[in-house]
Amino acid sequence: MPSYDALLRDLRSKTPETDVAGLEGQLGKVALIDCREADEHAQGAIPGAVWIPRGFLEARIEKNVADRDAPIVVYCASGNRSLFAQRTLAELGYTNVRSLAGGFTAWKRAGLAWEMPQALRADQETRYSRHTLLPEVGVAGQMKLLASKVVCIGAGGLGSPSSMYLAAAGVGTLGLIDDDVVDASNLQRQILHGTDRLKTPKVDSAEKTLTNLNPDVRIEKHRARITSANAIDLLGRYDVIIDGADNFATRYLVNDVALKLGKPVIHASIFRFEGQLTVFPASGGPCYRCLYPEPPPPEDAPSCAEGGVLGVLPGVMGVLQATEAIKIILGLGETLAGRLLVYDALKAKFRELKLRRDPRCPTCGDGVDRSAIALVDYEQFCAAPRR
């Protein structure tokens, strides 16, 4: 049986290598794979490298380099393990793989640029380990979540599950906008709150629940109702808006502010046994006014307090809102922009409807200057009967 040294010599004689000068001239033109272990990677890395520990190389390489003819350079600390990694990639069908002679050590000794990678604390590595195991998320994705800011309009039926899952996922800053207090009738569905918090402002109750769930998350409380006077200040500081409002006036105003600011809105609504969900993209339409050009008469749109709601329904829709928010932050998959998802709890069915931008829409239509959208309060307009 050959010794390790003999095997290494044999591999080096058969494996194409590149030196640090050759790699420097190819940065940005090759797929650069760092196959070192976590403790090594934390000490520094070559700019632009994708970190895939050697033990995960076979499982993750296809997600990062789909083209098996693409030029790849793989490196480790000294240039030994990368030889074995190159052989593995060749066995997987990759045809243009080279190992970096001397590895990261040679790169640093040559005085070439390197960077300290983003890293999680030890306790965060444990907390978010099921995220970082996903190649589509990884440490870099988790760091994006920790740096992100999301605002939830309402700390009630929809805001409860959406904020809880966003906090659990590690969204770094969560804003909560709600001017109400906890009522006994809320507890059938608003899982942020409890019996011991009756008459407590919802934003205060929510802060206790979310901070206990994940101390990493900064909770910003806004005990207020969104108006044309405060909307820019309340929403402008966040990356993504979760719309859990229970009235048309707020939804129209949020739509206008989001278009003006270029912020994506994840909208959901619930009534009795049915929920609706869509995403209004920051780039424009279709927007909420494309879906509802004008509000229905009040008698055709009763609130949950008037018509009732199945307690678990906002849980389903709020979790979906959190899912869409995380996808937007990480740039994963396809959002529901341009699609309306309708959930019928009694039939256990989802239906998808196509949403199209209205070219005559007053806020996202052709020729509309979104930065010039005037903000108004819609309470009277939304409450008035249609004429």
Secondary structure as UniProt FT lines:
FT   HELIX           4..14
FT   STRAND          17..18
FT   HELIX           20..24
FT   TURN            25..29
FT   STRAND          31..34
FT   HELIX           38..41
FT   TURN            42..43
FT   TURN            47..48
FT   STRAND          50..51
FT   HELIX           54..56
FT   HELIX           57..64
FT   TURN            68..69
FT   STRAND          72..75
FT   HELIX           81..91
FT   TURN            92..93
FT   STRAND          97..100
FT   TURN            101..102
FT   HELIX           103..109
FT   TURN            110..111
FT   HELIX           122..127
FT   HELIX           129..132
FT   TURN            135..137
FT   HELIX           138..147
FT   STRAND          149..153
FT   TURN            157..158
FT   HELIX           159..169
FT   STRAND          173..177
FT   HELIX           184..188
FT   TURN            191..192
FT   HELIX           195..197
FT   TURN            198..199
FT   HELIX           202..213
FT   TURN            215..216
FT   STRAND          218..222
FT   TURN            228..230
FT   HELIX           231..235
FT   TURN            236..237
FT   STRAND          240..243
FT   HELIX           248..261
FT   STRAND          265..272
FT   STRAND          274..280
FT   TURN            282..283
FT   HELIX           288..291
FT   HELIX           298..300
FT   HELIX           304..307
FT   TURN            311..312
FT   HELIX           313..330
FT   STRAND          339..344
FT   TURN            345..348
FT   STRAND          349..354
FT   TURN            359..360
FT   TURN            362..364
FT   TURN            366..367
FT   HELIX           370..372
FT   HELIX           379..383
//
